Amino acid sequence: MSRNSKLISENLREEIAKELGVYEQVKKDGGSWGSVSSKDCGNIVSKAIEIANRAVENK
């Protein structure tokens, strides 16, 4: 898998960031995720994994 492949869609990442209160920072920085802390990025990934696990369980 290449480094540039997207594992989380942009829409899902934005939805989770909004839910966690991080998206305002991204919006303020013109859409750049560079200023989002590694802790917040980790929380976004954790939430995405949680959503994926629920989707698999519901199949």
Secondary structure, 3 states (H helix, E strand, C coil): CCCCCCCCCHHHHHHHHHHHCCHHHHHHCCCCCCCCCHHHHHHHHHHHHHHHHHHHHCC
